[in-house]
């Protein structure tokens, strides 16, 4: 991928500033905030560094402007606060899907690089994001109050829905098999009516959860891996130095080098072991239930929700740093990802083939479910009021049965 150089012709100040912001967004997405310099941005915008500084004082200012303009221009205006809640939710979903399809790069930067905002600016952006989320919560609560939706935890459901739709930025392609209106239509249908063909079914009871497994490694190396996982998740891969990892692990820099050799080796290990542990746990969950597709899918939802709760930092590292893997490592990890996704998709396809799940679109259903999981790693706090088992029940109920009462079609 290359960043397109812009025309050097004179442009109005506002147009030039927008051009600079677009170039910075592309660069932040391509190589990360920490690895992008003001020189890089000036070259991409085809202007001098001196000209760049006439418009912005720092790349941090550009990052904030990206977040600020995105929350103001893209997340608002909100849906009106009166009307039919079902129609309002349909419109809310359609607008959000359209927004993600139009701005996938900006959304990736929005979530992947927000850790580099100052505390003050981060709070401002979070308030605006929360206001937007609250619009979805209000629609769901209105539907519950009017008897249009089943009684659910409206905030958690809104977070799950928005998270699943926002994760579309990772896989949506304009030349893909599903146009945006069809994606919005299928997503709406899934969230309103669920995946199950029988909307009156009782979801299978949860079996005892297996422990979240951790691959066995040298204890000294494991200490370094755990420190790297926390540091990469919270500060970013490029912003985490070997010294940072040594301080976090409470060992010497030499000990880090002894156990890990290079930082990119740690990044690969975090990816590899997280995928392997998750695959093992999903397979264990399937072995403990019947071969009925609905029972299997609910077991997968419950099992992986518990895994997400236990491994949030590792999942955040995977979501935001896979692009920094060495080429050979990236190919290897991508094979594990395909295998992992296949566990969910195979069960969903079996359910569709058996008539127990509705034939909405197996690929979209799989991506939506995985999007719910990935986004939960950003917002779910297992130390809060909602236990991992409670969250799993909400996810299973939403995905399998939807928001509409069972008598509604």
C-alpha positions as CSV (number, residue, x, y, z in Angstrom):
1,X,0.0,0.0,0.0
2,X,1.3,3.5,-0.8
3,X,0.1,6.9,0.3
4,X,-0.9,9.0,-2.6
5,X,1.0,12.2,-3.0
6,X,-1.3,15.2,-3.4
7,X,-1.1,18.1,-5.9
8,X,1.1,20.9,-4.8
9,X,-1.2,23.5,-6.4
10,X,-2.4,26.3,-4.1
11,X,-5.5,25.4,-2.2
12,X,-7.9,27.2,0.2
13,X,-6.7,26.8,3.8
14,X,-9.6,24.6,4.8
15,X,-9.2,22.3,1.8
16,X,-5.5,22.1,2.5
17,X,-6.0,21.3,6.2
18,X,-8.5,18.5,5.2
19,X,-5.9,17.2,2.8
20,X,-3.3,17.1,5.5
21,X,-5.7,15.3,7.8
22,X,-6.5,12.7,5.2
23,X,-2.8,12.0,4.5
24,X,-2.1,11.7,8.3
25,X,-5.0,9.3,8.7
26,X,-3.6,7.1,5.9
27,X,-0.2,7.1,7.4
28,X,-1.4,6.4,10.9
29,X,-3.4,3.5,9.6
30,X,-0.4,2.2,7.5
31,X,2.5,2.5,9.9
32,X,1.0,3.6,13.2
33,X,1.0,6.9,15.1
34,X,4.4,6.4,16.7
35,X,6.2,5.5,13.5
36,X,4.8,8.4,11.6
37,X,6.7,11.7,11.5
38,X,5.8,15.2,10.5
39,X,8.2,14.8,7.6
40,X,6.2,11.7,6.5
41,X,3.0,13.7,6.6
42,X,4.5,16.7,4.7
43,X,5.8,14.4,2.0
44,X,2.4,12.6,1.7
45,X,0.6,15.9,1.4
46,X,3.2,17.2,-1.1
47,X,4.0,20.3,0.9
48,X,7.0,21.5,2.8
49,X,7.4,20.8,6.5
50,X,7.3,24.6,7.0
51,X,3.9,24.8,5.3
52,X,2.7,21.8,7.4
53,X,3.5,23.7,10.6
54,X,1.4,26.6,9.4
55,X,-1.6,24.4,9.7
56,X,-0.8,22.1,12.7
57,X,1.7,22.3,15.5
58,X,2.2,18.5,16.0
59,X,1.0,15.1,14.8
60,X,-0.8,14.8,18.2
61,X,-2.9,17.8,17.1
62,X,-3.7,15.9,13.9
63,X,-4.7,12.8,15.8
64,X,-7.0,14.8,18.0
65,X,-8.5,16.6,15.0
66,X,-9.2,13.2,13.4
67,X,-11.0,12.0,16.5
68,X,-12.8,15.3,17.1
69,X,-14.0,15.7,13.5
70,X,-15.0,12.1,13.3
71,X,-17.2,12.2,16.5
72,X,-18.8,15.6,15.4
73,X,-19.3,15.0,11.7
74,X,-19.8,11.3,11.5
75,X,-21.5,10.2,14.8
76,X,-23.9,13.2,14.8
77,X,-26.6,14.2,14.2
78,X,-28.4,11.6,16.2
79,X,-31.7,9.9,15.7
80,X,-34.7,11.9,16.9
81,X,-35.9,11.1,20.4
82,X,-39.5,10.2,19.4
83,X,-41.2,7.9,17.0
84,X,-41.5,4.2,16.5
85,X,-38.6,2.5,18.2
86,X,-38.3,-0.3,15.6
87,X,-38.1,2.2,12.8
88,X,-35.7,4.3,14.7
89,X,-33.4,1.3,15.3
90,X,-33.6,0.4,11.7
91,X,-32.5,3.9,10.7
92,X,-29.8,4.0,13.4
93,X,-28.3,0.7,12.2
94,X,-28.5,1.8,8.5
95,X,-26.7,5.1,9.2
96,X,-24.0,3.4,11.3
97,X,-23.3,0.7,8.7
98,X,-23.1,3.4,6.0
99,X,-20.7,5.5,8.1
100,X,-18.4,2.5,8.7
101,X,-18.4,1.7,5.0
102,X,-17.5,5.2,4.0
103,X,-14.8,5.7,6.6
104,X,-13.1,2.4,7.4
105,X,-9.5,3.8,7.5
106,X,-10.5,6.7,9.9
107,X,-12.4,4.2,12.1
108,X,-9.4,2.0,12.3
109,X,-7.2,4.9,13.4
110,X,-10.0,6.1,15.7
111,X,-9.8,2.9,17.8
112,X,-6.2,1.8,17.2
113,X,-4.4,5.1,18.0
114,X,-6.7,6.8,20.6
115,X,-4.3,5.7,23.3
116,X,-1.9,8.4,22.1
117,X,-4.4,11.2,22.9
118,X,-3.8,13.4,25.9
119,X,-5.9,12.6,29.0
120,X,-7.9,15.8,28.5
121,X,-8.6,15.1,24.8
122,X,-9.3,11.5,25.4
123,X,-12.0,12.4,28.0
124,X,-13.6,14.8,25.5
125,X,-13.7,12.2,22.7
126,X,-15.1,9.6,25.1
127,X,-17.9,11.9,26.2
128,X,-19.0,12.4,22.6
129,X,-18.7,8.7,21.9
130,X,-20.8,8.0,25.0
131,X,-23.4,10.5,23.8
132,X,-23.7,8.6,20.6
133,X,-23.9,5.3,22.3
134,X,-26.6,6.7,24.6
135,X,-28.7,7.5,21.5
136,X,-28.8,3.7,20.8
137,X,-29.5,2.9,24.4
138,X,-32.4,5.4,24.4
139,X,-34.0,3.7,21.3
140,X,-33.7,0.3,22.9
141,X,-35.1,1.5,26.2
142,X,-38.0,3.1,24.4
143,X,-38.7,-0.1,22.6
144,X,-38.7,-2.0,25.9
145,X,-41.0,0.5,27.6
146,X,-43.5,0.3,24.7
147,X,-43.4,-3.5,24.6
148,X,-41.7,-3.5,21.1
149,X,-38.5,-5.1,22.4
150,X,-37.9,-7.8,25.0
151,X,-36.5,-6.7,28.4
152,X,-32.7,-6.6,28.1
153,X,-29.8,-4.7,29.5
154,X,-30.1,-1.9,27.0
155,X,-26.7,-0.4,27.4
156,X,-24.8,-3.7,27.0
157,X,-27.0,-4.6,24.0
158,X,-26.3,-1.2,22.4
159,X,-22.5,-1.7,23.0
160,X,-22.7,-5.1,21.5
161,X,-24.6,-4.0,18.4
162,X,-22.5,-0.9,17.8
163,X,-19.3,-2.8,18.4
164,X,-20.2,-5.5,16.0
165,X,-21.1,-3.0,13.3
166,X,-18.0,-0.9,13.9
167,X,-15.8,-4.0,13.5
168,X,-17.0,-4.1,10.0
169,X,-14.2,-1.7,9.2
170,X,-11.8,-4.7,9.3
171,X,-13.4,-6.7,6.6
172,X,-15.7,-4.5,4.5
173,X,-14.6,-4.0,0.8
174,X,-16.5,-1.8,-1.7
175,X,-16.1,-4.6,-4.3
176,X,-17.3,-7.3,-1.9
177,X,-20.3,-9.6,-2.4
178,X,-22.7,-7.6,-0.3
179,X,-23.5,-4.0,-1.0
180,X,-23.9,-1.6,2.0
181,X,-27.7,-1.5,1.9
182,X,-27.8,-5.3,2.0
183,X,-25.4,-5.4,4.9
184,X,-27.5,-3.0,6.8
185,X,-30.7,-5.0,6.0
186,X,-29.2,-8.3,7.1
187,X,-27.6,-6.8,10.2
188,X,-31.0,-5.2,11.2
189,X,-32.8,-8.5,10.6
190,X,-30.2,-10.4,12.8
191,X,-30.4,-8.0,15.7
192,X,-34.2,-7.8,15.6
193,X,-35.1,-11.4,14.9
194,X,-32.0,-13.3,15.8
195,X,-30.2,-16.2,14.0
196,X,-32.5,-19.0,15.3
197,X,-35.2,-20.3,13.0
198,X,-37.4,-21.0,16.1
199,X,-37.6,-17.7,18.0
200,X,-39.5,-19.4,20.8
201,X,-36.8,-21.8,21.7
202,X,-35.2,-21.9,25.1
203,X,-31.5,-21.4,24.9
204,X,-29.5,-24.4,26.1
205,X,-28.3,-24.2,29.7
206,X,-24.6,-23.3,30.1
207,X,-22.4,-26.3,31.0
208,X,-19.6,-25.7,33.5
209,X,-17.0,-23.5,31.9
210,X,-13.5,-24.9,31.2
211,X,-10.6,-22.9,32.6
212,X,-9.1,-20.4,30.2
213,X,-5.9,-22.2,29.3
214,X,-2.5,-20.6,29.0
215,X,0.1,-22.2,26.9
216,X,3.0,-23.7,28.9
217,X,6.2,-21.7,28.5
218,X,9.4,-21.0,30.4
219,X,8.3,-19.0,33.5
220,X,10.9,-16.3,32.9
221,X,9.8,-15.9,29.3
222,X,6.1,-16.0,30.4
223,X,6.8,-13.1,32.7
224,X,8.2,-11.1,29.8
225,X,5.3,-12.1,27.5
226,X,2.8,-11.0,30.1
227,X,4.6,-7.6,30.5
228,X,4.7,-7.2,26.7
229,X,1.0,-8.0,26.4
230,X,0.0,-5.3,28.9
231,X,2.4,-2.7,27.4
232,X,1.5,-3.3,23.8
233,X,-2.2,-3.2,24.6
234,X,-2.0,0.0,26.6
235,X,0.9,2.0,25.1
236,X,1.1,0.4,21.6
237,X,3.7,-1.8,20.1
238,X,6.0,0.9,18.7
239,X,5.8,3.0,21.9
240,X,6.9,0.0,24.1
241,X,10.7,-0.2,24.4
242,X,12.7,-3.1,25.8
243,X,13.3,-1.0,28.8
244,X,9.6,-0.5,29.3
245,X,9.1,-4.3,29.2
246,X,11.9,-4.8,31.7
247,X,10.4,-2.3,34.1
248,X,6.9,-3.9,33.7
249,X,8.3,-7.4,34.3
250,X,10.6,-6.2,37.1
251,X,13.7,-7.7,35.5
252,X,16.7,-6.4,33.8
253,X,16.9,-5.3,30.2
254,X,19.4,-8.1,29.6
255,X,17.0,-10.6,31.0
256,X,14.3,-9.5,28.6
257,X,16.7,-9.9,25.7
258,X,17.7,-13.3,27.0
259,X,14.2,-14.6,27.1
260,X,12.7,-12.7,24.2
261,X,15.6,-11.7,21.8
262,X,13.5,-9.2,19.8
263,X,10.3,-7.3,20.4
264,X,8.8,-8.6,17.2
265,X,9.3,-12.1,18.6
266,X,7.1,-11.2,21.6
267,X,4.4,-9.8,19.3
268,X,4.3,-13.0,17.3
269,X,4.2,-15.1,20.4
270,X,1.3,-13.1,21.9
271,X,-0.7,-13.7,18.6
272,X,0.2,-17.3,18.3
273,X,-0.4,-18.4,21.9
274,X,-3.7,-16.4,22.1
275,X,-5.1,-18.0,19.0
276,X,-3.9,-21.5,20.0
277,X,-5.4,-21.1,23.5
278,X,-8.7,-19.9,22.1
279,X,-8.9,-22.7,19.6
280,X,-8.2,-25.2,22.3
281,X,-10.9,-23.8,24.5
282,X,-13.5,-23.6,21.7
283,X,-12.8,-27.2,20.8
284,X,-13.1,-28.2,24.4
285,X,-16.5,-26.4,24.7
286,X,-17.8,-28.3,21.6
287,X,-16.7,-31.7,23.0
288,X,-18.8,-31.1,26.1
289,X,-22.1,-30.6,24.3
290,X,-24.3,-32.4,21.8
291,X,-23.8,-32.0,18.0
292,X,-27.0,-30.0,17.7
293,X,-25.9,-26.8,15.9
294,X,-27.9,-24.4,18.1
295,X,-26.4,-26.0,21.3
296,X,-22.9,-25.9,19.7
297,X,-23.2,-22.2,18.7
298,X,-24.5,-21.2,22.2
299,X,-21.6,-23.1,23.7
300,X,-19.1,-21.3,21.5
301,X,-20.6,-17.9,22.4
302,X,-20.4,-18.6,26.1
303,X,-17.0,-20.1,25.9
304,X,-15.4,-17.3,23.9
305,X,-17.1,-14.5,25.9
306,X,-15.4,-16.0,29.0
307,X,-12.1,-16.1,27.1
308,X,-12.4,-12.4,26.0
309,X,-13.1,-11.4,29.7
310,X,-9.9,-13.2,30.8
311,X,-7.6,-12.2,27.9
312,X,-8.7,-8.6,27.0
313,X,-5.2,-7.3,26.7
314,X,-4.0,-10.0,24.4
315,X,-7.1,-9.6,22.2
316,X,-6.5,-5.8,22.1
317,X,-2.9,-6.5,20.9
318,X,-4.2,-8.8,18.1
319,X,-6.9,-6.3,17.0
320,X,-4.5,-3.3,16.9
321,X,-1.1,-4.7,16.1
322,X,-1.3,-7.6,13.7
323,X,-0.2,-5.3,10.9
324,X,3.2,-5.0,12.6
325,X,4.1,-8.7,12.4
326,X,7.0,-9.7,10.3
327,X,5.8,-11.0,6.8
328,X,6.5,-14.7,7.6
329,X,4.9,-14.4,11.0
330,X,1.9,-12.6,9.6
331,X,1.2,-15.4,7.1
332,X,1.5,-18.0,9.9
333,X,-0.8,-16.1,12.2
334,X,-3.3,-15.5,9.4
335,X,-3.6,-19.3,9.0
336,X,-4.4,-19.6,12.7
337,X,-7.0,-16.8,12.3
338,X,-8.6,-18.6,9.4
339,X,-8.8,-21.8,11.4
340,X,-10.2,-19.9,14.4
341,X,-12.9,-18.2,12.4
342,X,-13.7,-21.5,10.7
343,X,-14.8,-23.0,14.0
344,X,-17.6,-20.4,14.3
345,X,-18.5,-20.4,10.6
346,X,-18.7,-24.2,10.3
347,X,-21.2,-24.4,13.2
348,X,-23.3,-21.5,11.7
349,X,-23.3,-23.2,8.3
350,X,-24.3,-26.5,9.8
351,X,-27.2,-24.7,11.5
352,X,-28.3,-23.1,8.3
353,X,-28.1,-26.4,6.4
354,X,-30.2,-28.2,9.1
355,X,-32.8,-25.4,9.1
356,X,-32.2,-24.5,12.7
357,X,-30.6,-21.2,11.8
358,X,-32.0,-18.7,9.4
359,X,-30.1,-18.3,6.1
360,X,-29.3,-14.7,6.4
361,X,-25.6,-14.9,5.2
362,X,-23.2,-17.2,7.0
363,X,-20.2,-14.9,6.4
364,X,-22.0,-11.9,7.7
365,X,-23.4,-13.7,10.7
366,X,-19.9,-15.0,11.6
367,X,-18.3,-11.6,11.2
368,X,-21.0,-10.0,13.3
369,X,-20.6,-12.5,16.1
370,X,-16.8,-12.1,16.1
371,X,-17.2,-8.3,16.0
372,X,-19.3,-8.5,19.2
373,X,-16.4,-10.4,20.9
374,X,-13.6,-8.1,19.6
375,X,-15.4,-4.9,20.6
376,X,-16.2,-6.3,24.1
377,X,-12.4,-6.5,24.7
378,X,-12.5,-2.7,24.5
379,X,-15.4,-1.8,26.8
380,X,-16.1,-4.8,29.1
381,X,-14.8,-4.8,32.6
382,X,-15.0,-8.2,34.3
383,X,-14.6,-6.5,37.7
384,X,-17.9,-4.6,37.2
385,X,-21.4,-5.6,38.0
386,X,-21.8,-7.9,35.0
387,X,-20.0,-11.2,35.3
388,X,-18.6,-12.9,32.2
389,X,-21.4,-15.5,32.4
390,X,-24.0,-12.7,32.4
391,X,-22.4,-11.1,29.4
392,X,-22.3,-14.4,27.6
393,X,-26.0,-14.8,28.3
394,X,-26.8,-11.4,26.8
395,X,-24.7,-12.1,23.7
396,X,-26.3,-15.5,23.2
397,X,-29.8,-14.0,23.6
398,X,-29.2,-11.1,21.3
399,X,-27.5,-13.2,18.5
400,X,-29.8,-16.2,18.7
401,X,-33.2,-14.6,19.4
402,X,-32.9,-10.8,18.7
403,X,-34.7,-7.9,20.3
404,X,-38.3,-8.5,19.1
405,X,-40.6,-10.6,21.2
406,X,-41.0,-14.2,20.0
407,X,-44.5,-13.6,18.7
408,X,-43.3,-10.8,16.4
409,X,-42.1,-11.7,13.0
